[in-house]
Amino acid sequence: MTKRDFRAASPLLIIKGAGDLATGTAHRLYRAGYRFIMTELARPTAIRRTVSFSQAIYDGRMTVEAVTAVRADTENFREALTAGHIPVLVAPEEAWLDELGAAALIEATLSKKNTGVTRRPGRTTLALGPGYRAGTDVDGVVE
């Protein structure tokens, strides 16, 4: 099975945030063949914008080390996935994200507090950074 075949067959993941830490996580998952969407604020707060997929919100697309993310919405994100890009959506409704049936949600905003992310049956929830408790708020924390 080729990487592209694996990507098409892999479960969908969600990465909340598209700043530099989220971008590093996304880049590694993309190279490993996973498919996912990223969510971001309408006005991203990333400081290191030249290495953050959040810049796609402003420019329509952002490439970091040969991986391209594109601004997308709930109607066209699948087209971006099919084209081999990472879709970055402006904070869609939580109910819409739940309907996707994603296998995992990775909270990568580095908010230093729980931003409302909770564990859900059938979905693994991970948080990057402080402010979360493994087994209570999320399934696992990487700090």
C-alpha positions in Angstrom: 0.0 0.0 0.0 1.4 3.4 -1.0 1.4 6.4 1.3 -1.4 8.0 -0.8 -3.5 4.8 -0.4 -2.9 4.7 3.3 -3.9 8.4 3.6 -7.2 7.7 1.8 -7.9 4.7 4.1 -6.8 6.3 7.3 -9.3 7.6 9.8 -9.9 11.4 9.9 -8.2 13.4 12.7 -8.8 16.9 13.9 -6.1 19.3 15.1 -7.5 22.3 17.0 -5.1 25.1 16.3 -2.7 25.8 13.4 0.1 27.8 15.2 3.7 26.6 15.2 3.3 23.7 17.6 0.2 22.5 15.8 2.0 22.9 12.5 4.9 20.7 13.6 2.4 18.1 14.8 0.5 18.3 11.5 3.6 18.1 9.4 4.7 14.9 11.1 1.3 13.3 10.9 1.0 14.3 7.2 4.4 12.8 6.4 3.3 9.6 8.2 0.3 9.4 5.9 -2.6 10.5 8.1 -5.5 12.7 6.9 -6.8 15.5 9.1 -8.3 18.9 9.2 -7.0 21.8 11.3 -9.2 24.5 12.9 -8.1 28.0 13.7 -9.5 31.3 14.9 -10.7 33.9 12.3 -7.8 36.0 13.4 -5.0 33.7 14.3 -2.7 34.6 17.2 0.3 32.7 16.1 3.6 34.6 16.6 5.8 32.5 14.3 3.5 33.0 11.3 6.2 32.1 8.7 6.3 28.5 10.0 2.6 28.2 10.9 -0.3 26.8 8.8 -2.5 29.4 10.5 -1.1 31.8 7.8 -3.4 30.1 5.3 -6.3 31.9 7.0 -4.9 35.2 5.8 -3.2 34.1 2.5 -5.4 31.2 1.4 -2.5 28.8 1.5 0.7 28.2 3.4 3.6 25.9 2.6 6.0 24.7 5.3 8.8 22.4 4.2 7.0 21.2 1.1 3.7 20.5 2.8 0.8 22.8 1.9 -2.2 23.8 4.0 -5.1 25.7 2.4 -8.0 27.7 3.8 -11.1 25.6 3.6 -14.6 25.5 4.9 -17.2 22.9 5.9 -18.3 22.6 2.3 -15.0 22.2 0.5 -12.6 20.6 3.0 -12.8 17.2 1.3 -11.5 18.7 -2.0 -8.4 19.9 -0.2 -7.9 16.5 1.4 -8.3 14.8 -2.0 -5.8 17.3 -3.5 -3.2 16.3 -0.9 -3.4 19.5 1.1 -4.2 20.1 4.7 -7.5 22.0 5.1 -7.5 24.8 7.7 -11.0 25.8 8.7 -12.0 28.8 10.7 -13.4 27.4 13.9 -16.4 25.4 12.8 -19.2 24.5 15.1 -18.4 21.8 17.7 -21.5 19.9 16.6 -20.2 19.8 13.0 -16.9 18.5 14.2 -18.7 15.8 16.2 -20.7 14.8 13.0 -17.4 14.1 11.2 -16.8 11.1 13.4 -13.1 11.8 13.7 -11.0 9.1 15.4 -9.0 11.7 17.4 -8.9 15.3 18.3 -5.6 16.9 19.2 -5.9 20.2 21.1 -2.7 22.1 20.0 -3.6 25.8 20.8 -1.3 26.1 23.8 -4.0 28.1 25.6 -2.6 27.0 29.0 -6.2 26.2 30.1 -8.9 23.9 29.0 -10.7 25.6 26.0 -13.7 23.4 26.4 -12.3 20.2 24.9 -13.8 17.1 26.5 -13.4 13.4 26.1 -16.0 11.8 23.9 -16.9 8.1 23.4 -15.3 6.6 20.3 -12.7 9.4 19.9 -9.3 9.7 21.4 -8.7 13.2 22.7 -5.1 14.5 23.3 -3.9 17.9 24.5 -0.5 19.5 23.8 0.7 21.8 26.6 -0.5 22.6 30.1 -4.0 23.1 31.5 -5.4 19.6 30.9 -5.6 16.5 33.1 -5.1 13.1 31.4 -8.0 10.8 32.2 -10.3 13.6 33.3 -10.3 16.3 30.6 -8.7 14.4 27.9 -7.3 10.9 27.2 -3.7 12.0 27.2 -1.5 15.1 27.6 1.9 15.8 26.0 3.5 18.7 27.8 
